[in-house]
Amino acid sequence: MNFIDKIILGDCEKILSGFPDNCIDLIFTSPPYADQRAKTYGGIKPDDYVEWFLPKTAQFFRVLKPTGTFILNIKERVVDGERHTYVIDLISKAREQGWLWTEEFIWHKKNSYPGKWPNRFRDNWERLIQFNKDKNFAMYQETVMVPVGSWAKERLAKLSDTDKTRDESRAGSGFGKNVSNWVGRDKVYPTNVLHMATETGNKNHSAVFPLDLPKWFIKLFTKPGDIVLDPFVGSGTTALAAIELGRSFVGIDINSEYVTLSRERIGESQLRLPAIAEKKANYIVAKNGKRRKTGKK
């Protein structure tokens, strides 16, 4: 597979048509939002967005492994004073293609810019929609566990009888908790809300997300040596995250300036992290029992 660890110039729909079936472990991308990035991606109109995007998700579906995950970072645009439904419509149509709408994460932007509008507050979050081909997808939850929190020391110091049993919800919802399960834990599983600051430097790109955002999902849904695809790679942030975590990457972008920028950033990263390629090679040796080329230049 000579596309591994490369940034490719072209339309992802056409480029991916030449990829084999079931070859990608994770797709993480932020496509152009409707009516935005007109100079680079054509500024697709909200009413046309689903029709434009569905042939691409069809290719995503084909190249993604049955155990893989597709994470879509997107947000509805305001049109004529209300939120357009193109994201909701896209989810519905993607399900018709065979995708499972498994989960939805929220990226809370801790440093969003101030602003004032007559009928709404400033946007402080974006959606990250999780799609899968199969219910039995790869997921490594322990890799993203977080500290239990300062509350635990006082709260768990003296447990009541109720704390030591499953305390059912008084509302009859079926939910309950056993506080004693928290005793002795240093880390816990996170929520589906991610609190991260936006990228402070735009890297000559109109919409750069922070490096930690793709890193979090790469850790959660892949292991070292797996292949991560970003079909709208832009400035190369997803590819950089994959490199730093010992994964292989594939980046595609239709804009030649972004492809050049991505390649430059990746080259600089590889010089800073010479041990990454060896780490990945060692993993492949351990997995397969013999050394093979990783495709890394």
Secondary structure, 3 states (H helix, E strand, C coil): CCCCCEEEECCHHHHHCCCCCCCEEEEEECCCCCCCCHHHHCCCCHHHHHHHHHHHHHHHHHHEEEEEEEEEEECCCEECCEECCHHHHHHHHHHHHCCEEEEEEEEEECCCCCCCCCCCCCCCEEEEEEEECCCCCCCCHHHHCEECCCHHHHHCCCCCCHHHCCEECCCCCCCEECHHHHCCCCEECCCCEEEECCCCCCCCCCCCCCCHHHHHHHHHHCCCCCEEEECCCCCCHHHHHHHHCCCEEEEEECCHHHHHHHHHHHHHHHHHCCHHHHHHHHHHHHHHCCCCCCCCC
